[in-house]
């Protein structure tokens, strides 16, 4: 296995072929699931919604139209790299962009007859993307009745100018036969263009609050999830298995899961909503956010949109006057969904955001609590300025 990853790293720039995600949502893992088996399809379908990483293995998701580099192949899986997001380890701020996914999720660009229907990908190495007015981004899920597909919020499309229709945008896309086709999307489903930095931040906060207060369900917490599509009201069941002498947990639902679970973990909620709003935000796990955003300084105030970091978890301030944050919280803490919640329900010693600010500067640990107000460990708090994404 070490040989596979060595090859993937050494030959990234020499032999990579470009491809595009052709399914609404594709699970990404850190290493091939097809070790010791010939077909990994069932392994991808069996990934639980949440649980110990040794069982779940999901570390990210692609959306339809995401352009990637194909680096390597192992049986029926591809090693890919994508520049619209990156993750870091707790001890190293170096951006990491490599994943594995099933090859059925990816179509090589060489097989597409008209590549003009594919959006130019977002790129953390070049935050000033050119001609962004040529593309549109879903700010809420959209169901394509013609092809029976539900596209996640955050999915990007190439726009076809149609000035005669004021209510919809016509977009181009690749059909299942690799030929270009079109789709009409109501403009109410799309992010507006030409916003100022503050307008993008305001939209980011608005989107977070909307996903925390859906009318007909909730966005589930999905370990490694990076998609906003289906709502769900059904509780998860926790199960346990023993593996190599260790007791491991995972969460399942009663429904027959036909494709990847859609939902978000704590950091991907922030990442996905920020990109939907048009912000140059590319950090997709809590360690990357911690490494690449600047901490609050003593002459600054907490503002809506700022990020609260504790080791292993991320939250966003959405109403500083009412001391509210939005987070995606794990099922093991009694939640399991995206919600807006008062900070006094998160920590034993804290009642307001001013208290959080005091702990940020003192570096003292606070007691984190679950839904039943039971202690789940001591953590330090760091407040990260959202506006620092414009400083680099």
VENZI-V648944 format. One record per pair of residues at least 6 apart in sequence whose ideal C-beta (glycine too) atoms are under 8 Angstrom apart, sorted by sequence separation. I is the first residue (numbers start at 0). GAP is how many residues later the second one is. D is the distance in whole Angstrom. If there is no record, write none. Layout:
i=I gap=GAP d=D
i=I gap=GAP d=D
//
This chain:
i=33 gap=6 d=4
i=36 gap=6 d=7
i=49 gap=6 d=7
i=61 gap=6 d=7
i=71 gap=6 d=7
i=72 gap=6 d=7
i=87 gap=6 d=7
i=108 gap=6 d=6
i=111 gap=6 d=7
i=122 gap=6 d=7
i=142 gap=6 d=7
i=143 gap=6 d=8
i=161 gap=6 d=8
i=173 gap=6 d=7
i=174 gap=6 d=4
i=240 gap=6 d=8
i=241 gap=6 d=7
i=274 gap=6 d=6
i=282 gap=6 d=5
i=295 gap=6 d=7
i=307 gap=6 d=7
i=317 gap=6 d=5
i=328 gap=6 d=4
i=329 gap=6 d=7
i=343 gap=6 d=6
i=348 gap=6 d=7
i=349 gap=6 d=6
i=368 gap=6 d=6
i=369 gap=6 d=5
i=32 gap=7 d=4
i=47 gap=7 d=6
i=70 gap=7 d=8
i=71 gap=7 d=4
i=87 gap=7 d=7
i=88 gap=7 d=8
i=121 gap=7 d=6
i=142 gap=7 d=5
i=143 gap=7 d=6
i=161 gap=7 d=7
i=172 gap=7 d=7
i=173 gap=7 d=8
i=239 gap=7 d=6
i=240 gap=7 d=6
i=273 gap=7 d=4
i=274 gap=7 d=8
i=306 gap=7 d=6
i=307 gap=7 d=5
i=316 gap=7 d=8
i=317 gap=7 d=6
i=328 gap=7 d=7
i=342 gap=7 d=6
i=343 gap=7 d=5
i=358 gap=7 d=6
i=367 gap=7 d=7
i=368 gap=7 d=7
i=31 gap=8 d=7
i=47 gap=8 d=5
i=69 gap=8 d=5
i=70 gap=8 d=4
i=86 gap=8 d=8
i=87 gap=8 d=6
i=141 gap=8 d=8
i=142 gap=8 d=8
i=161 gap=8 d=5
i=171 gap=8 d=5
i=172 gap=8 d=6
i=194 gap=8 d=7
i=210 gap=8 d=5
i=239 gap=8 d=7
i=263 gap=8 d=6
i=282 gap=8 d=8
i=306 gap=8 d=7
i=307 gap=8 d=7
i=316 gap=8 d=6
i=317 gap=8 d=5
i=328 gap=8 d=7
i=342 gap=8 d=7
i=343 gap=8 d=7
i=366 gap=8 d=5
i=367 gap=8 d=5
i=33 gap=9 d=7
i=46 gap=9 d=6
i=69 gap=9 d=8
i=70 gap=9 d=6
i=85 gap=9 d=4
i=86 gap=9 d=5
i=108 gap=9 d=7
i=119 gap=9 d=7
i=140 gap=9 d=6
i=141 gap=9 d=5
i=171 gap=9 d=7
i=172 gap=9 d=7
i=218 gap=9 d=6
i=239 gap=9 d=5
i=240 gap=9 d=8
i=282 gap=9 d=5
i=306 gap=9 d=6
i=307 gap=9 d=7
i=315 gap=9 d=6
i=327 gap=9 d=7
i=342 gap=9 d=7
i=346 gap=9 d=8
i=349 gap=9 d=7
i=367 gap=9 d=6
i=32 gap=10 d=4
i=46 gap=10 d=6
i=69 gap=10 d=6
i=70 gap=10 d=6
i=85 gap=10 d=6
i=119 gap=10 d=7
i=140 gap=10 d=6
i=158 gap=10 d=6
i=159 gap=10 d=4
i=171 gap=10 d=6
i=172 gap=10 d=6
i=219 gap=10 d=8
i=238 gap=10 d=7
i=239 gap=10 d=8
i=270 gap=10 d=6
i=282 gap=10 d=7
i=295 gap=10 d=7
i=305 gap=10 d=7
i=306 gap=10 d=8
i=314 gap=10 d=4
i=315 gap=10 d=5
i=327 gap=10 d=5
i=328 gap=10 d=7
i=342 gap=10 d=6
i=348 gap=10 d=8
i=366 gap=10 d=8
i=367 gap=10 d=7
i=32 gap=11 d=7
i=46 gap=11 d=5
i=68 gap=11 d=6
i=85 gap=11 d=5
i=119 gap=11 d=7
i=140 gap=11 d=6
i=158 gap=11 d=7
i=159 gap=11 d=6
i=170 gap=11 d=7
i=171 gap=11 d=8
i=191 gap=11 d=8
i=237 gap=11 d=6
i=238 gap=11 d=6
i=269 gap=11 d=8
i=270 gap=11 d=7
i=304 gap=11 d=7
i=305 gap=11 d=5
i=314 gap=11 d=7
i=315 gap=11 d=7
i=326 gap=11 d=7
i=366 gap=11 d=6
i=367 gap=11 d=5
i=67 gap=12 d=4
i=68 gap=12 d=4
i=84 gap=12 d=8
i=140 gap=12 d=6
i=158 gap=12 d=6
i=159 gap=12 d=6
i=169 gap=12 d=6
i=170 gap=12 d=5
i=190 gap=12 d=7
i=218 gap=12 d=7
i=219 gap=12 d=5
i=237 gap=12 d=8
i=238 gap=12 d=7
i=270 gap=12 d=6
i=304 gap=12 d=7
i=314 gap=12 d=4
i=325 gap=12 d=7
i=326 gap=12 d=7
i=342 gap=12 d=8
i=365 gap=12 d=7
i=67 gap=13 d=6
i=68 gap=13 d=8
i=137 gap=13 d=6
i=139 gap=13 d=5
i=141 gap=13 d=8
i=157 gap=13 d=6
i=169 gap=13 d=7
i=170 gap=13 d=8
i=216 gap=13 d=8
i=217 gap=13 d=6
i=218 gap=13 d=8
i=237 gap=13 d=5
i=238 gap=13 d=6
i=270 gap=13 d=5
i=303 gap=13 d=6
i=304 gap=13 d=8
i=313 gap=13 d=7
i=325 gap=13 d=7
i=342 gap=13 d=6
i=364 gap=13 d=4
i=365 gap=13 d=6
i=67 gap=14 d=5
i=82 gap=14 d=6
i=137 gap=14 d=7
i=138 gap=14 d=6
i=156 gap=14 d=4
i=157 gap=14 d=5
i=169 gap=14 d=5
i=170 gap=14 d=6
i=216 gap=14 d=3
i=217 gap=14 d=6
i=236 gap=14 d=7
i=292 gap=14 d=6
i=302 gap=14 d=7
i=303 gap=14 d=6
i=312 gap=14 d=7
i=325 gap=14 d=5
i=326 gap=14 d=7
i=364 gap=14 d=6
i=365 gap=14 d=8
i=66 gap=15 d=8
i=81 gap=15 d=6
i=118 gap=15 d=8
i=119 gap=15 d=7
i=137 gap=15 d=5
i=156 gap=15 d=7
i=157 gap=15 d=8
i=168 gap=15 d=7
i=215 gap=15 d=6
i=216 gap=15 d=5
i=217 gap=15 d=7
i=235 gap=15 d=4
i=236 gap=15 d=6
i=301 gap=15 d=6
i=303 gap=15 d=7
i=324 gap=15 d=7
i=325 gap=15 d=8
i=364 gap=15 d=5
i=365 gap=15 d=6
i=65 gap=16 d=6
i=80 gap=16 d=5
i=118 gap=16 d=5
i=137 gap=16 d=6
i=156 gap=16 d=6
i=167 gap=16 d=5
i=168 gap=16 d=5
i=216 gap=16 d=5
i=219 gap=16 d=8
i=235 gap=16 d=7
i=236 gap=16 d=7
i=266 gap=16 d=7
i=267 gap=16 d=6
i=303 gap=16 d=6
i=323 gap=16 d=5
i=324 gap=16 d=6
i=349 gap=16 d=6
i=363 gap=16 d=7
i=26 gap=17 d=6
i=80 gap=17 d=5
i=81 gap=17 d=7
i=136 gap=17 d=7
i=137 gap=17 d=5
i=167 gap=17 d=6
i=210 gap=17 d=6
i=213 gap=17 d=6
i=235 gap=17 d=6
i=236 gap=17 d=7
i=266 gap=17 d=6
i=267 gap=17 d=8
i=302 gap=17 d=7
i=307 gap=17 d=6
i=323 gap=17 d=7
i=348 gap=17 d=5
i=362 gap=17 d=6
i=65 gap=18 d=6
i=79 gap=18 d=7
i=80 gap=18 d=8
i=136 gap=18 d=7
i=137 gap=18 d=8
i=167 gap=18 d=5
i=168 gap=18 d=6
i=266 gap=18 d=5
i=270 gap=18 d=8
i=288 gap=18 d=6
i=301 gap=18 d=6
i=323 gap=18 d=6
i=324 gap=18 d=6
i=347 gap=18 d=7
i=348 gap=18 d=6
i=78 gap=19 d=6
i=79 gap=19 d=6
i=136 gap=19 d=5
i=137 gap=19 d=8
i=164 gap=19 d=8
i=166 gap=19 d=6
i=167 gap=19 d=6
i=233 gap=19 d=6
i=266 gap=19 d=5
i=269 gap=19 d=7
i=289 gap=19 d=5
i=322 gap=19 d=6
i=323 gap=19 d=8
i=346 gap=19 d=5
i=347 gap=19 d=4
i=26 gap=20 d=6
i=61 gap=20 d=7
i=78 gap=20 d=7
i=79 gap=20 d=7
i=135 gap=20 d=7
i=136 gap=20 d=8
i=166 gap=20 d=6
i=233 gap=20 d=7
i=265 gap=20 d=6
i=288 gap=20 d=7
i=321 gap=20 d=8
i=322 gap=20 d=5
i=346 gap=20 d=6
i=347 gap=20 d=8
i=78 gap=21 d=5
i=79 gap=21 d=6
i=134 gap=21 d=5
i=135 gap=21 d=5
i=165 gap=21 d=8
i=168 gap=21 d=6
i=231 gap=21 d=8
i=233 gap=21 d=7
i=266 gap=21 d=8
i=318 gap=21 d=8
i=322 gap=21 d=7
i=324 gap=21 d=7
i=346 gap=21 d=6
i=347 gap=21 d=5
i=358 gap=21 d=8
i=359 gap=21 d=5
i=77 gap=22 d=7
i=134 gap=22 d=7
i=159 gap=22 d=7
i=266 gap=22 d=6
i=317 gap=22 d=6
i=345 gap=22 d=7
i=346 gap=22 d=7
i=358 gap=22 d=5
i=359 gap=22 d=6
i=76 gap=23 d=5
i=77 gap=23 d=6
i=134 gap=23 d=6
i=135 gap=23 d=5
i=285 gap=23 d=6
i=345 gap=23 d=7
i=359 gap=23 d=5
i=32 gap=24 d=7
i=76 gap=24 d=7
i=77 gap=24 d=8
i=133 gap=24 d=6
i=134 gap=24 d=6
i=344 gap=24 d=7
i=59 gap=25 d=7
i=76 gap=25 d=6
i=77 gap=25 d=5
i=133 gap=25 d=6
i=285 gap=25 d=8
i=288 gap=25 d=6
i=347 gap=25 d=8
i=355 gap=25 d=6
i=4 gap=26 d=8
i=30 gap=26 d=8
i=73 gap=26 d=8
i=75 gap=26 d=6
i=76 gap=26 d=6
i=79 gap=26 d=7
i=132 gap=26 d=8
i=156 gap=26 d=7
i=285 gap=26 d=6
i=356 gap=26 d=7
i=29 gap=27 d=7
i=59 gap=27 d=7
i=70 gap=27 d=7
i=75 gap=27 d=6
i=285 gap=27 d=6
i=347 gap=27 d=7
i=355 gap=27 d=7
i=3 gap=28 d=7
i=28 gap=28 d=5
i=58 gap=28 d=7
i=75 gap=28 d=8
i=77 gap=28 d=6
i=146 gap=28 d=8
i=156 gap=28 d=7
i=285 gap=28 d=5
i=322 gap=28 d=8
i=28 gap=29 d=6
i=29 gap=29 d=5
i=94 gap=29 d=7
i=146 gap=29 d=8
i=322 gap=29 d=5
i=0 gap=30 d=7
i=27 gap=30 d=7
i=28 gap=30 d=6
i=72 gap=30 d=7
i=322 gap=30 d=5
i=0 gap=31 d=8
i=26 gap=31 d=5
i=27 gap=31 d=6
i=231 gap=31 d=8
i=314 gap=31 d=8
i=27 gap=32 d=4
i=229 gap=32 d=5
i=26 gap=33 d=8
i=27 gap=33 d=6
i=135 gap=33 d=5
i=226 gap=33 d=8
i=228 gap=33 d=4
i=229 gap=33 d=8
i=319 gap=33 d=6
i=0 gap=34 d=7
i=26 gap=34 d=6
i=27 gap=34 d=6
i=121 gap=34 d=8
i=227 gap=34 d=7
i=25 gap=35 d=6
i=39 gap=35 d=7
i=40 gap=35 d=7
i=135 gap=35 d=6
i=226 gap=35 d=4
i=227 gap=35 d=8
i=24 gap=36 d=6
i=25 gap=36 d=4
i=38 gap=36 d=8
i=39 gap=36 d=6
i=69 gap=36 d=7
i=224 gap=36 d=6
i=226 gap=36 d=7
i=227 gap=36 d=7
i=316 gap=36 d=7
i=333 gap=36 d=5
i=334 gap=36 d=6
i=24 gap=37 d=7
i=25 gap=37 d=8
i=37 gap=37 d=7
i=38 gap=37 d=6
i=39 gap=37 d=6
i=83 gap=37 d=6
i=118 gap=37 d=5
i=145 gap=37 d=7
i=224 gap=37 d=7
i=226 gap=37 d=7
i=269 gap=37 d=7
i=332 gap=37 d=4
i=333 gap=37 d=3
i=24 gap=38 d=6
i=37 gap=38 d=8
i=67 gap=38 d=7
i=69 gap=38 d=7
i=82 gap=38 d=6
i=83 gap=38 d=4
i=85 gap=38 d=6
i=118 gap=38 d=6
i=224 gap=38 d=4
i=225 gap=38 d=6
i=332 gap=38 d=6
i=333 gap=38 d=6
i=23 gap=39 d=7
i=24 gap=39 d=8
i=59 gap=39 d=6
i=61 gap=39 d=7
i=81 gap=39 d=7
i=82 gap=39 d=7
i=83 gap=39 d=7
i=84 gap=39 d=7
i=118 gap=39 d=5
i=143 gap=39 d=6
i=221 gap=39 d=5
i=224 gap=39 d=5
i=225 gap=39 d=8
i=23 gap=40 d=5
i=33 gap=40 d=6
i=58 gap=40 d=7
i=82 gap=40 d=4
i=83 gap=40 d=7
i=117 gap=40 d=7
i=221 gap=40 d=7
i=224 gap=40 d=6
i=20 gap=41 d=4
i=22 gap=41 d=7
i=33 gap=41 d=4
i=82 gap=41 d=6
i=116 gap=41 d=5
i=219 gap=41 d=7
i=221 gap=41 d=3
i=223 gap=41 d=6
i=20 gap=42 d=6
i=21 gap=42 d=7
i=31 gap=42 d=5
i=33 gap=42 d=6
i=66 gap=42 d=8
i=82 gap=42 d=6
i=115 gap=42 d=7
i=219 gap=42 d=8
i=220 gap=42 d=6
i=221 gap=42 d=6
i=222 gap=42 d=6
i=225 gap=42 d=4
i=20 gap=43 d=6
i=31 gap=43 d=7
i=33 gap=43 d=6
i=61 gap=43 d=7
i=141 gap=43 d=6
i=219 gap=43 d=4
i=220 gap=43 d=7
i=221 gap=43 d=6
i=224 gap=43 d=6
i=332 gap=43 d=7
i=20 gap=44 d=7
i=32 gap=44 d=7
i=218 gap=44 d=6
i=220 gap=44 d=6
i=223 gap=44 d=8
i=227 gap=44 d=6
i=269 gap=44 d=6
i=19 gap=45 d=6
i=20 gap=45 d=4
i=31 gap=45 d=5
i=218 gap=45 d=6
i=220 gap=45 d=8
i=225 gap=45 d=7
i=226 gap=45 d=7
i=227 gap=45 d=8
i=19 gap=46 d=7
i=225 gap=46 d=6
i=269 gap=46 d=6
i=19 gap=47 d=5
i=20 gap=47 d=7
i=31 gap=47 d=8
i=137 gap=47 d=7
i=141 gap=47 d=5
i=265 gap=47 d=5
i=266 gap=47 d=5
i=268 gap=47 d=8
i=18 gap=48 d=7
i=19 gap=48 d=7
i=265 gap=48 d=5
i=307 gap=48 d=6
i=17 gap=49 d=6
i=18 gap=49 d=5
i=135 gap=49 d=7
i=139 gap=49 d=6
i=265 gap=49 d=7
i=17 gap=50 d=7
i=18 gap=50 d=8
i=138 gap=50 d=7
i=218 gap=50 d=8
i=17 gap=51 d=6
i=18 gap=51 d=5
i=66 gap=51 d=6
i=137 gap=51 d=6
i=138 gap=51 d=6
i=301 gap=51 d=5
i=16 gap=52 d=7
i=17 gap=52 d=7
i=27 gap=52 d=8
i=66 gap=52 d=7
i=137 gap=52 d=6
i=138 gap=52 d=5
i=15 gap=53 d=4
i=16 gap=53 d=5
i=64 gap=53 d=6
i=66 gap=53 d=8
i=136 gap=53 d=7
i=137 gap=53 d=8
i=15 gap=54 d=6
i=64 gap=54 d=6
i=66 gap=54 d=4
i=135 gap=54 d=5
i=136 gap=54 d=5
i=301 gap=54 d=7
i=15 gap=55 d=5
i=65 gap=55 d=7
i=116 gap=55 d=4
i=135 gap=55 d=7
i=301 gap=55 d=6
i=14 gap=56 d=8
i=115 gap=56 d=7
i=116 gap=56 d=6
i=117 gap=56 d=7
i=11 gap=57 d=7
i=116 gap=57 d=6
i=268 gap=57 d=7
i=43 gap=58 d=5
i=210 gap=58 d=8
i=225 gap=58 d=7
i=268 gap=58 d=7
i=309 gap=58 d=7
i=11 gap=59 d=6
i=18 gap=59 d=8
i=268 gap=59 d=4
i=10 gap=60 d=7
i=132 gap=60 d=6
i=267 gap=60 d=8
i=10 gap=61 d=8
i=18 gap=61 d=7
i=40 gap=61 d=7
i=131 gap=61 d=7
i=132 gap=61 d=8
i=207 gap=61 d=7
i=265 gap=61 d=6
i=295 gap=61 d=7
i=39 gap=62 d=6
i=111 gap=62 d=6
i=207 gap=62 d=8
i=210 gap=62 d=7
i=265 gap=62 d=5
i=7 gap=63 d=5
i=40 gap=63 d=8
i=116 gap=63 d=4
i=264 gap=63 d=6
i=265 gap=63 d=7
i=297 gap=63 d=7
i=7 gap=64 d=5
i=115 gap=64 d=8
i=263 gap=64 d=5
i=295 gap=64 d=6
i=6 gap=65 d=6
i=15 gap=65 d=7
i=112 gap=65 d=6
i=113 gap=65 d=8
i=207 gap=65 d=5
i=262 gap=65 d=8
i=264 gap=65 d=8
i=294 gap=65 d=7
i=111 gap=66 d=5
i=112 gap=66 d=6
i=113 gap=66 d=5
i=206 gap=66 d=5
i=312 gap=66 d=8
i=32 gap=67 d=8
i=106 gap=67 d=7
i=110 gap=67 d=5
i=112 gap=67 d=7
i=3 gap=68 d=7
i=31 gap=68 d=5
i=138 gap=68 d=6
i=310 gap=68 d=6
i=11 gap=69 d=6
i=29 gap=69 d=7
i=30 gap=69 d=6
i=203 gap=69 d=6
i=206 gap=69 d=6
i=268 gap=69 d=6
i=309 gap=69 d=4
i=310 gap=69 d=7
i=3 gap=70 d=6
i=28 gap=70 d=7
i=29 gap=70 d=7
i=139 gap=70 d=8
i=203 gap=70 d=5
i=206 gap=70 d=6
i=309 gap=70 d=7
i=315 gap=70 d=8
i=7 gap=71 d=5
i=27 gap=71 d=4
i=28 gap=71 d=5
i=106 gap=71 d=7
i=309 gap=71 d=6
i=27 gap=72 d=7
i=28 gap=72 d=7
i=203 gap=72 d=8
i=308 gap=72 d=7
i=309 gap=72 d=8
i=27 gap=73 d=5
i=153 gap=73 d=7
i=203 gap=73 d=4
i=307 gap=73 d=7
i=308 gap=73 d=4
i=26 gap=74 d=7
i=152 gap=74 d=8
i=153 gap=74 d=6
i=202 gap=74 d=4
i=263 gap=74 d=7
i=307 gap=74 d=8
i=308 gap=74 d=8
i=3 gap=75 d=7
i=25 gap=75 d=5
i=26 gap=75 d=8
i=151 gap=75 d=4
i=152 gap=75 d=4
i=202 gap=75 d=7
i=203 gap=75 d=6
i=307 gap=75 d=6
i=308 gap=75 d=6
i=25 gap=76 d=7
i=151 gap=76 d=5
i=152 gap=76 d=7
i=200 gap=76 d=7
i=306 gap=76 d=7
i=307 gap=76 d=8
i=151 gap=77 d=4
i=199 gap=77 d=5
i=305 gap=77 d=6
i=306 gap=77 d=4
i=150 gap=78 d=7
i=199 gap=78 d=5
i=200 gap=78 d=7
i=305 gap=78 d=7
i=306 gap=78 d=8
i=25 gap=79 d=4
i=149 gap=79 d=5
i=199 gap=79 d=5
i=305 gap=79 d=6
i=306 gap=79 d=6
i=25 gap=80 d=8
i=149 gap=80 d=7
i=250 gap=80 d=5
i=305 gap=80 d=5
i=22 gap=81 d=8
i=250 gap=81 d=8
i=301 gap=81 d=6
i=304 gap=81 d=4
i=22 gap=82 d=5
i=194 gap=82 d=8
i=302 gap=82 d=8
i=304 gap=82 d=8
i=21 gap=83 d=7
i=194 gap=83 d=6
i=248 gap=83 d=7
i=302 gap=83 d=7
i=20 gap=84 d=6
i=21 gap=84 d=7
i=302 gap=84 d=8
i=20 gap=85 d=6
i=21 gap=85 d=5
i=63 gap=85 d=8
i=190 gap=85 d=6
i=192 gap=85 d=8
i=250 gap=85 d=7
i=299 gap=85 d=7
i=19 gap=86 d=7
i=190 gap=86 d=7
i=18 gap=87 d=4
i=19 gap=87 d=6
i=63 gap=87 d=6
i=140 gap=87 d=7
i=190 gap=87 d=6
i=294 gap=87 d=6
i=295 gap=87 d=4
i=18 gap=88 d=6
i=62 gap=88 d=8
i=63 gap=88 d=8
i=139 gap=88 d=8
i=140 gap=88 d=5
i=294 gap=88 d=7
i=295 gap=88 d=7
i=8 gap=89 d=8
i=18 gap=89 d=5
i=19 gap=89 d=6
i=62 gap=89 d=5
i=140 gap=89 d=7
i=294 gap=89 d=6
i=295 gap=89 d=6
i=7 gap=90 d=6
i=17 gap=90 d=7
i=18 gap=90 d=6
i=64 gap=90 d=6
i=65 gap=90 d=8
i=293 gap=90 d=7
i=294 gap=90 d=7
i=16 gap=91 d=6
i=17 gap=91 d=4
i=62 gap=91 d=6
i=63 gap=91 d=5
i=64 gap=91 d=5
i=292 gap=91 d=4
i=293 gap=91 d=5
i=16 gap=92 d=8
i=19 gap=92 d=7
i=62 gap=92 d=5
i=64 gap=92 d=6
i=289 gap=92 d=7
i=292 gap=92 d=6
i=16 gap=93 d=7
i=62 gap=93 d=8
i=237 gap=93 d=7
i=292 gap=93 d=7
i=237 gap=94 d=7
i=289 gap=94 d=7
i=293 gap=94 d=4
i=235 gap=95 d=5
i=288 gap=95 d=7
i=292 gap=95 d=5
i=292 gap=96 d=7
i=293 gap=97 d=7
i=19 gap=98 d=6
i=204 gap=99 d=5
i=204 gap=100 d=5
i=235 gap=100 d=6
i=291 gap=100 d=8
i=203 gap=101 d=6
i=234 gap=101 d=8
i=200 gap=103 d=8
i=200 gap=104 d=5
i=231 gap=105 d=8
i=211 gap=106 d=8
i=220 gap=107 d=5
i=222 gap=107 d=8
i=278 gap=107 d=8
i=64 gap=108 d=7
i=207 gap=108 d=6
i=220 gap=108 d=6
i=280 gap=108 d=6
i=63 gap=109 d=8
i=208 gap=109 d=5
i=218 gap=109 d=7
i=220 gap=109 d=5
i=279 gap=109 d=6
i=151 gap=110 d=6
i=207 gap=110 d=6
i=220 gap=110 d=6
i=278 gap=110 d=6
i=279 gap=110 d=7
i=204 gap=111 d=8
i=204 gap=113 d=5
i=211 gap=114 d=5
i=220 gap=114 d=7
i=210 gap=115 d=8
i=220 gap=115 d=5
i=219 gap=116 d=6
i=220 gap=116 d=6
i=208 gap=117 d=7
i=219 gap=117 d=6
i=220 gap=117 d=7
i=153 gap=118 d=5
i=207 gap=118 d=4
i=218 gap=118 d=6
i=152 gap=119 d=7
i=217 gap=119 d=4
i=218 gap=119 d=4
i=217 gap=120 d=6
i=153 gap=121 d=6
i=217 gap=121 d=7
i=153 gap=122 d=5
i=152 gap=123 d=6
i=23 gap=125 d=5
i=23 gap=126 d=6
i=211 gap=126 d=5
i=23 gap=127 d=5
i=24 gap=127 d=6
i=210 gap=127 d=5
i=211 gap=127 d=5
i=212 gap=127 d=7
i=23 gap=128 d=6
i=211 gap=128 d=4
i=23 gap=131 d=7
i=208 gap=131 d=6
i=207 gap=132 d=8
i=138 gap=137 d=5
i=136 gap=138 d=8
i=137 gap=138 d=8
i=138 gap=138 d=8
i=136 gap=139 d=6
i=84 gap=141 d=8
i=136 gap=141 d=8
i=131 gap=146 d=8
i=21 gap=152 d=6
i=121 gap=153 d=7
i=126 gap=153 d=4
i=19 gap=154 d=7
i=21 gap=154 d=8
i=126 gap=155 d=8
i=123 gap=158 d=4
i=121 gap=160 d=7
i=60 gap=163 d=7
i=62 gap=163 d=8
i=57 gap=164 d=8
i=59 gap=164 d=6
i=60 gap=164 d=6
i=61 gap=164 d=8
i=62 gap=164 d=6
i=57 gap=165 d=6
i=58 gap=165 d=5
i=60 gap=165 d=4
i=57 gap=166 d=3
i=59 gap=166 d=6
i=60 gap=166 d=5
i=55 gap=167 d=5
i=57 gap=167 d=7
i=55 gap=168 d=7
i=52 gap=170 d=8
i=48 gap=171 d=7
i=49 gap=171 d=6
i=48 gap=172 d=8
i=49 gap=172 d=7
i=50 gap=172 d=7
i=48 gap=173 d=6
i=49 gap=173 d=4
i=48 gap=174 d=7
i=47 gap=175 d=8
i=203 gap=182 d=8
i=200 gap=185 d=6
i=49 gap=186 d=7
i=54 gap=186 d=7
i=84 gap=186 d=6
i=200 gap=186 d=7
i=48 gap=187 d=6
i=54 gap=188 d=8
i=53 gap=189 d=7
i=196 gap=190 d=8
i=83 gap=191 d=8
i=53 gap=192 d=8
i=54 gap=193 d=5
i=94 gap=193 d=7
i=196 gap=193 d=6
i=53 gap=194 d=6
i=54 gap=194 d=8
i=55 gap=194 d=6
i=54 gap=195 d=5
i=87 gap=195 d=8
i=92 gap=195 d=8
i=27 gap=196 d=7
i=51 gap=196 d=4
i=85 gap=196 d=6
i=86 gap=196 d=8
i=26 gap=197 d=8
i=50 gap=197 d=7
i=51 gap=197 d=6
i=84 gap=197 d=6
i=85 gap=197 d=7
i=86 gap=197 d=5
i=87 gap=197 d=7
i=89 gap=197 d=5
i=50 gap=198 d=5
i=51 gap=198 d=7
i=83 gap=198 d=7
i=84 gap=198 d=8
i=85 gap=198 d=7
i=86 gap=198 d=4
i=88 gap=198 d=6
i=92 gap=198 d=4
i=50 gap=199 d=3
i=60 gap=199 d=7
i=84 gap=199 d=4
i=87 gap=199 d=5
i=92 gap=199 d=7
i=49 gap=200 d=7
i=50 gap=200 d=6
i=86 gap=200 d=7
i=87 gap=200 d=4
i=49 gap=201 d=4
i=86 gap=201 d=5
i=24 gap=202 d=5
i=47 gap=202 d=4
i=48 gap=202 d=5
i=85 gap=202 d=6
i=23 gap=203 d=8
i=47 gap=203 d=6
i=48 gap=203 d=7
i=87 gap=203 d=5
i=24 gap=204 d=7
i=47 gap=204 d=6
i=48 gap=204 d=6
i=87 gap=204 d=8
i=23 gap=205 d=7
i=60 gap=207 d=8
i=59 gap=208 d=8
i=44 gap=212 d=7
i=48 gap=212 d=5
i=44 gap=213 d=8
i=46 gap=213 d=7
i=44 gap=214 d=8
i=46 gap=214 d=7
i=48 gap=214 d=7
i=43 gap=216 d=7
i=89 gap=221 d=7
i=59 gap=224 d=7
i=26 gap=233 d=5
i=24 gap=234 d=7
i=25 gap=234 d=7
i=23 gap=235 d=8
i=24 gap=235 d=5
i=22 gap=236 d=8
i=24 gap=237 d=6
i=49 gap=280 d=6
i=49 gap=281 d=5
i=48 gap=282 d=8
i=49 gap=282 d=8
i=49 gap=286 d=7
//
